[in-house]
Structures are given as C-alpha cells and as structure tokens.
Amino acid sequence: MRDYGRRLVIDVTFDRAVALTIEAFEREGLHIIGCVDVQAYARRRLRHDLRQYMLLQALPTQLTMDALQHDLDAGTILPVAVAIYELADGETAVVAGEPFAPLLADRGWQASAPELAIIAERESKQLAAALARLTRLAARPGFAAA
C-alpha cells in the first residue's frame, strides 16, 4: 500500500466517523472549509456505485494567515486533505494528507523559506493532535459500530 498520509482505522460507522473527524479537527484548530461526497458525485457524474467516501479540506486558521503573510502562493499547499471511507468489515478508514508534504523533504526549500518550514511543522503537530483526539473519541464507550 502506498503512503498517502496518516491513516487510521476506527471501529465506528461511516457517518459517525465523519462527525467525529470534523469534531476532532475543529477542536484542534483545523477548520473544515470543504466537503465532497464522492459516492454521490460518482453516482451523479459517472453513474458508478461506490462505497461511502467523503473528502474533507481543513485549514489551520492562524497558521494559514501566518503562511500567507510570508508567501501568497503557499495557499495551494495549506489545506489538509482528509479521505474518509467505509471498509468491508464495518470499520472506517480516515487518511489525512501531510501538510506541506511536497516541500517538507526538500532541504533547499526549508533553507529558502524557514518561516514556512516552521509553520509546516506546527501544522503537522496540529494534525497529529487532531488524529490522536479522533482515536480517543472513537474509542469512547457507546460509539463503536453496531
């Protein structure tokens, strides 16, 4: 399997996973700015049946403003993309893309944009905290899949 980001499998229904993901991200300062129901899109545009699949876009409000003050072009890599989809066994997968992923491994970029590299690291920590919170929320009694 390829590494598209940080992946969790949680034992809750798809709808509950979407709600818990939104709650966890919002509480950690990653605000949901977009949501695409890929299953409905596939049915409507492609006449294709697909498992439940949701794409979310999240932004860290203050870090976004900090990054844009340094470089307006950074807006293309600021949002965290999150894919949520149902698995065959009733569990749900949540995969979150790493913020600034294309640039974090580039030492040259880090040297040329140290302010943005610091922001990228802070956003990465925010994402880790949101996923840890999601794991805790999903493990609470009464929230497991039936």
C-alpha positions in Angstrom: 0.0 0.0 0.0 1.3 3.5 -0.8 1.8 6.1 1.8 -0.7 8.9 1.1 -0.7 10.3 4.6 -1.5 9.4 8.1 -4.0 6.5 8.2 -6.4 5.4 11.0 -8.9 2.6 11.0 -11.6 3.2 13.6 -14.4 0.9 14.7 -17.4 3.3 14.1 -19.9 3.6 11.3 -19.0 5.8 8.3 -21.4 8.6 9.3 -20.1 8.6 12.9 -16.5 8.7 11.6 -17.3 11.8 9.5 -18.9 13.5 12.5 -16.1 12.6 14.9 -13.4 13.6 12.4 -15.0 17.0 12.0 -15.3 17.4 15.8 -11.7 16.3 16.4 -10.2 18.6 13.7 -12.3 21.6 14.7 -11.3 21.2 18.4 -7.6 21.2 17.4 -7.9 24.3 15.3 -8.2 22.7 11.9 -11.4 24.2 10.5 -13.3 22.3 7.8 -13.6 24.5 4.7 -14.8 21.9 2.2 -16.6 18.6 2.0 -17.2 16.4 -1.1 -19.4 13.4 -1.0 -17.5 11.3 -3.5 -20.1 8.5 -3.5 -22.8 10.9 -4.6 -20.5 12.5 -7.1 -19.7 9.1 -8.7 -23.4 8.2 -8.9 -24.4 11.6 -10.4 -21.5 12.2 -12.8 -20.3 8.7 -13.6 -23.3 6.5 -12.9 -20.9 4.4 -10.9 -21.7 2.8 -7.5 -19.0 3.5 -4.9 -18.7 2.8 -1.2 -19.3 5.7 1.1 -16.4 8.0 0.6 -16.0 11.6 1.8 -13.3 14.1 1.2 -12.7 17.0 3.6 -10.5 20.0 3.4 -9.3 21.6 6.6 -7.3 24.8 7.3 -5.5 25.9 10.5 -6.8 29.5 10.7 -3.9 31.3 12.4 -1.2 29.3 10.6 -2.9 30.0 7.3 -2.7 33.7 7.9 0.9 33.4 9.0 1.8 31.4 5.9 0.0 33.8 3.5 1.8 36.8 5.0 5.1 35.1 4.0 4.1 33.8 0.6 0.7 34.1 -1.1 1.5 31.1 -3.3 1.5 28.8 -0.2 -2.3 28.7 -0.3 -2.1 25.7 -2.6 -0.4 23.5 0.0 -2.0 24.8 3.2 -5.2 22.7 3.3 -5.1 19.3 4.9 -7.0 16.8 2.7 -8.8 14.0 4.5 -10.4 11.0 2.9 -12.9 9.0 5.0 -14.3 5.8 3.6 -16.1 2.7 4.7 -14.3 -0.7 4.9 -15.9 -4.0 4.1 -15.8 -5.1 7.8 -17.9 -2.2 9.1 -14.9 -0.1 10.2 -14.0 3.2 8.7 -10.6 4.4 7.3 -9.5 8.0 7.8 -6.5 9.1 5.8 -5.1 12.7 6.3 -2.5 14.1 3.9 0.6 15.6 5.5 0.6 19.4 5.3 3.2 20.8 3.0 4.1 17.2 2.1 5.7 18.0 -1.3 8.1 20.5 0.3 9.0 19.1 3.7 11.5 16.6 2.4 13.2 19.4 0.3 16.1 20.8 2.3 16.6 23.5 -0.2 13.0 24.7 0.3 13.4 24.6 4.1 16.5 26.7 3.8 14.9 29.2 1.4 11.7 29.5 3.4 12.5 28.9 7.1 9.3 30.7 8.3 7.1 28.5 6.2 9.1 25.4 7.3 8.3 26.3 10.9 4.6 26.8 10.0 4.6 23.4 8.2 6.0 21.7 11.3 3.3 23.4 13.5 0.5 22.3 11.2 1.9 18.8 11.2 1.7 18.8 15.0 -1.8 20.1 14.9 -2.8 17.3 12.5 -1.2 14.7 14.8 -3.2 16.1 17.8 -6.4 16.0 15.8 -5.9 12.4 14.8 -5.0 11.5 18.4 -8.2 13.2 19.5 -10.2 11.3 16.8 -8.7 8.0 18.1 -9.8 8.9 21.7 -13.3 10.0 20.6 -13.8 6.8 18.5 -12.8 4.6 21.4 -15.3 6.1 23.9 -17.9 3.6 25.0 -21.1 3.8 23.0 -19.5 4.9 19.8 -18.4 1.6 18.4 -20.0 0.3 15.2 -23.1 -1.9 15.9 
